[in-house]
Amino acid sequence: MLIGLFALLAAPAIGAQAQGLPGGDWQPAAGAAGDNTIEGFIDQPASGANIAAGASFGVSGWVVDTTAEGWSGIDDVQVMLGSMLLTHAGVGASRPDVANALGNPFFGNAGFSGVVTTAVPGGPQTLTIVAHTPGKGSWSKQLTINIGGGGAGTTGVAASGLVLRIIAPTSDDLIPSNTSGVIYGVAYDTRTRAELGVGVDRVQLYLDGPRGQAGSQNLGDATQNGTNWSLTWAPTRFNHVLHHILFVYAHSAVTGEEALLQEEINLSH
């Protein structure tokens, strides 16, 4: 059985996103002013998605202020549960599909993505995604998710003290091939020292073969934020093949050793 947990913040390519245009269902929030010129779409989690109790999960999508000039017009995105801030999502992610659909090249960095690591109470829960603009205040959009029982999978300890976890997609998931998104997880070394932070200084991802093997495709180095790591990728490049193997390497800054996790991922056609 392959070791690992995976996370993908899937974001449908604009052909699938036409359902999100226009984004008139964004509602005024704190400090909102002027006409509603906000368009956007929450790609993940899908409305009604089932998420295991205690599991981390990704939130991603895109949002623009259509009156902005020279950029997307959005400088912050928050994920809220009632009045509780779950996470700040990173903004400015590449979304050329949005630029093409809206006919504005400056909207090509309209993507946002973040990871919720705070445990969300069980049962149906309503998340509020709050997008902030410098000139028009904040605007929000909601979706409902279901927090249920069950664990978030297993954690791989591929070397003594070096821990690497990948949070979905698991081998049971079927990823829409017309998406862009983020794979993310957790990596740290239990033997670290204060000057070495979490003890992992590099996480690399490859597809369809281990690093250095013919046919292996380098997805790139993940961005690290504490023990969390994430990597934006484009499944659209691989939609002609259903089954793929993801290889994830974490390098220890403490000992120089590496952990390797691999798992099958499946793309729909």
N, C-alpha and C positions, 0 to 999 in steps of 0.2 A: 504494500500500500504506500503510495507516495506521501511524503511528509509535507505538510504546509497548509497555510491558510492564505487566501488571496483576497484582495479587494480591488474592485474596478469601479471607478466613478464613470459610468457610461454616459456619453452625451451624443444623442442621435445626430447624424449628419443632417444638413438642412432639408434634404428631401423629406425626411421623416419629421422634421421640425416645422414644416409648414403649418401643422396644427397649432403651433405656439405663436403664430403671427396673425393679427397684431396681438400685442401683449396687454390689451386693455383690462385684463383681470387683475393687474397690479393695482393695489388700493393705497390711498394716502396713509402715511404713518407719521411718526414724529417729525414735526417741522415741515411737512409737505406744503408746497406752495405752487400755484399756477396750474396750467393744464396738465393732464395726465399724458405725458409723451414717453412713458416707459414701456418698452417691449422686452420680452424675455421668456425663457422657458426653463423649468426645473427638470433636468433630465434624470437625475438619480437622487434619492430613491424614487421610484415610480409611486404614484398615488395608490395607496392600499397595499404597499409592499410589506411583506412579513420579515421581521428582523428578530434574530434570536435575542433573548434576554441577556443583557450584559455585553453584547457584541458591539464593537466599534463599527461604524458605517460611514460611507462617503456621501457627501452632498455636492452636486455639481450641476452646471447649466450655463446659461448665458443671459446677459441683461444689458440693455443700452438705454440711454436717454437720446431719443432720435433727434433732439435739437442740439446735441453736443457737436462741437466743431473740432476736428483734429484728433479726437479720441472717443472712447465709448461713453464718457460722461459719468461713469460710476467709479467712485474711489473707495468703496467699502461694501462688503456683503457680510451680514451676520445671520447665523442660524439660531433661532430662538425657540424655546419651549415655554409658552406663556411669557412670563417676565424674566425667565432664566436664559442667560446667554450660554449656548452650547459650544459655539466656536465662531471664530472669524474665518470666513473663506478667503482664500487668496484670489485676487482679481487680476485682470490683464492677461489671462491665458489665451493662447492663440486659437482663433476660431475663424479661419478663412471662409468656412461655409456660411457664417452669419454675414460677413462682409459681402459675399456674393449675393445672398438672398436679399439683403437690404440695399444693395447697390451703393455701398459706402465703404471704401477701403479702410477707413479709420475705425470701422467696427470689427476689424479682424482680430482685435485683442479683447473681445467682449466676454470671454469665458471666465467662470469662477469655479473653484473647487475647494473643499475642505473636508476634514475628517472629524466626526463626532466620537470622542472617546469617553465622554461622560455617560454613565449608565442611565438609560431612559426608563421610567417606570413602565410596568407591563400594561398590556391592553391597548386599545386604540388611542393614539396620541396625535395631536395636530402640531406640526412644525410650521413656523413662520419664517420665511426668507425675507430679510430686510435689506434692500439695496439703497445706498446713500448717494446722493448727488450733491456737489458743492452748491449749486444754485437753487435746487428745488426740494431740498430736504430728503426725507426717506419715504420709500414706497415699498409695499410688502405684498407677498403672495404666499398662500398657505397650501399645505398638503397633509393628508392623513396617512400615518403608517401604523402598523400593528406590531407591538412588541410582545413576543411570545416566549415560550419555554425553550429549552435546548441550549446547548453551548455554542461557542463560536469556532469550534474545531480544535485542533491540536497545535501545540507550539513545538517547533523543531529546535532541538539543541544539538547542532551538528558538530560542535567541538566543545571540549570541556570548558564550561563557563560562557561560551559564545552562543547567544540566543538569537534566532532569526524566526520571525513570524510573518506570514503573509495572510492578509485578511481578504479572502474572496477575490476573484471568482474561484469557487471550488470546482472540482471535476463534474459536479452535478449541475452547474450553471450552464445556460446556453446564452452566449453573449451576442447581441445583435451585431452583425458584421458592418452595418452602416453607421458606426459610432466612432466617436473619439472619447477618450476618458483618461482615468488615472488608475494605476495599480498602486496599492500602498500596503504598508505593514509596519512591523516593529523590529528593531535590531538593537542589541546592546550586549556588552560584555560584563558579566557579574564581577570580574576581577579588576575592573577599571580603577584608576586613581583620579583624584580631583582634576589634575591638569589635563587629563585625557577625556573629560566629559563622559559621554555614555560608553566610550570604549570602542566604538565602531566608527571608522573614518571613511568608509566607502561601501555603497551597495550598488551592484551592477545587475542588469537584467538582460537576458538573451532569450531568443525564441528558436525553437526547432533544432536545438543542439547545444552542447556545452561550449563554453568559451574556447575559441581556437579551432573548433571542429569545422570542417567544410560544411557549408549549408547553414551554419549557425548565424542568426541575425541579431546584431547588437541593438537592443532597444535603448541603451544609454545608461548613464549613471543617475541614480535616484537623488532627489533633493531630500536632505535630512533636516529634521526639526526635533531636537531632543532624541527620544527613542523612536519617534515616528519617521518613516521614509515614504516617499511617493514618487511616481514617475508617470508623466503624461505619455500616452501612446495612441496610435491610430490603427485600430483593427481593420479599417477600410483597406489597408494594404494587403490584407491576408484573407479576404472574403471568399477566395476561390477554393479554400481548403477548410474542412470542418474541424479536424482535430489538430491541436498544436501542443507542444510541451514548453512550458515556461521554466527557465533556469534562473535562479536568483542567488547571487553571491554576496555575502557580507564579510568585510575584511576587518579583523581586529587590530586596533591601534595599540593594544596591550602586548600581544604576542606575535602579531603578523600572520596568524593562521586565518583560514577562511571557513565559513559555513556555507553549504550549498543546499538549497531546497529546489525541488522540481515537482511540477504537477501538470496534468493534462488540463488544457482549457479548450472549450468548444465554441466555435463561432457559427451562428446561423447564416443562411444564404439569403 
